[in-house]
Amino acid sequence: MTVGKEIRLKRLIRNNRTIIVPVEGYYRELEDPSFVVREIVKGGADGILLRRGSVLRTYNLFAGRLSLVYRVSGATGTSGDLGDQRLLSSVVEAIKFGADAVVYTIILGHPKENDMFQARGGGR
């Protein structure tokens, strides 16, 4: 195991357990996720799973308190198919945001499953 990987894992998994709370979905209440992030910090979670926009809006609320799991995939509400996940970001961008881990979703059995496995490029 590399030193960097060990450092990130120890931030993410403390005392052989971890509670990571995802803050995502297409809900009007998450247009400003600040309230939810504050509650997660108060609740004692170990990590938080966020997308780029939510990180930019809330990092000052969780930095130094929670590990960041960065979502690099997603779908748009305008596509009509929220299960059609695409690569929207990159591991490089996740590192720039200080992420300890990344998440990429593939919906098994979805008509575009093969496209999800073949994802290339994306992000910054």
C-alpha positions in Angstrom: 0.0 0.0 0.0 1.3 3.4 -0.9 1.7 6.1 1.8 -0.9 8.3 0.3 -3.5 5.5 0.1 -2.9 4.6 3.7 -3.3 8.2 4.8 -6.6 8.6 2.9 -7.9 5.2 4.2 -7.1 6.2 7.8 -9.0 9.4 7.4 -11.9 7.6 5.9 -12.0 4.5 8.2 -11.5 5.2 11.9 -11.5 2.6 14.6 -12.3 -0.1 12.0 -15.6 1.4 11.0 -16.9 4.3 9.0 -20.2 6.1 8.4 -20.3 7.9 5.1 -23.5 9.9 4.4 -24.4 10.6 0.7 -25.8 14.1 0.1 -27.2 13.8 -3.4 -30.2 13.3 -5.5 -32.5 15.5 -7.4 -34.4 17.2 -4.6 -35.3 20.9 -4.3 -34.1 20.8 -0.6 -30.5 20.0 -1.8 -30.3 23.1 -4.0 -28.5 24.6 -0.9 -27.1 21.6 1.0 -25.7 23.6 3.8 -28.3 22.7 6.4 -27.9 19.0 5.6 -24.1 19.1 5.8 -24.2 20.9 9.1 -26.5 18.2 10.5 -24.2 15.4 9.2 -21.2 17.1 10.9 -23.1 17.4 14.2 -24.3 13.8 13.9 -20.7 12.5 14.0 -20.4 10.9 10.5 -16.9 10.0 9.4 -17.4 11.0 5.8 -19.6 12.7 3.3 -20.3 11.8 -0.4 -20.8 14.9 -2.5 -20.7 16.1 -6.1 -18.6 19.1 -7.4 -21.3 21.8 -6.9 -22.1 20.7 -3.3 -18.4 20.6 -2.4 -17.9 24.1 -3.6 -21.0 25.3 -1.6 -20.2 23.5 1.7 -16.5 22.6 2.0 -16.0 25.2 4.8 -18.6 23.4 6.8 -16.9 19.9 6.7 -13.2 20.5 6.0 -11.1 19.1 8.7 -14.1 17.3 10.2 -15.2 14.7 7.6 -13.6 12.7 4.9 -14.7 13.6 1.4 -15.9 10.9 -1.0 -16.3 12.6 -4.4 -18.8 11.5 -7.0 -17.4 11.5 -10.5 -20.5 10.3 -12.3 -24.1 11.5 -12.7 -27.0 12.1 -14.9 -29.0 15.1 -15.8 -32.6 15.7 -15.0 -33.2 16.9 -18.5 -32.1 13.6 -20.1 -35.2 11.9 -19.0 -33.2 9.0 -17.7 -31.6 9.5 -14.3 -30.2 5.9 -14.5 -28.0 6.8 -17.5 -24.9 7.6 -15.5 -22.0 9.4 -17.3 -18.5 10.4 -16.3 -18.7 14.1 -15.3 -15.5 14.6 -13.4 -12.2 12.9 -12.9 -9.9 11.4 -10.2 -7.5 14.4 -10.8 -10.3 16.8 -10.0 -11.3 14.8 -6.9 -7.7 15.1 -5.7 -7.7 18.8 -6.3 -10.9 19.0 -4.1 -9.1 17.0 -1.3 -11.1 13.8 -1.7 -10.2 10.6 0.1 -12.1 8.4 -2.3 -14.2 8.6 -5.5 -17.5 7.0 -6.5 -18.6 6.1 -10.1 -22.0 4.5 -10.5 -22.9 1.9 -13.0 -26.5 0.8 -13.1 -26.3 -3.0 -13.8 -29.0 -4.2 -16.2 -29.7 -0.6 -17.5 -30.1 -0.5 -21.3 -26.9 1.7 -21.5 -24.9 -0.4 -19.0 -22.2 -1.1 -21.5 -21.8 2.7 -22.2 -21.3 3.2 -18.5 -18.5 0.6 -18.4 -16.9 2.3 -21.4 -16.9 5.8 -19.9 -13.9 7.9 -21.0 -12.7 11.4 -20.5 -15.0 13.8 -18.6 -14.2 16.3 -15.9 -11.3 18.7 -15.5 
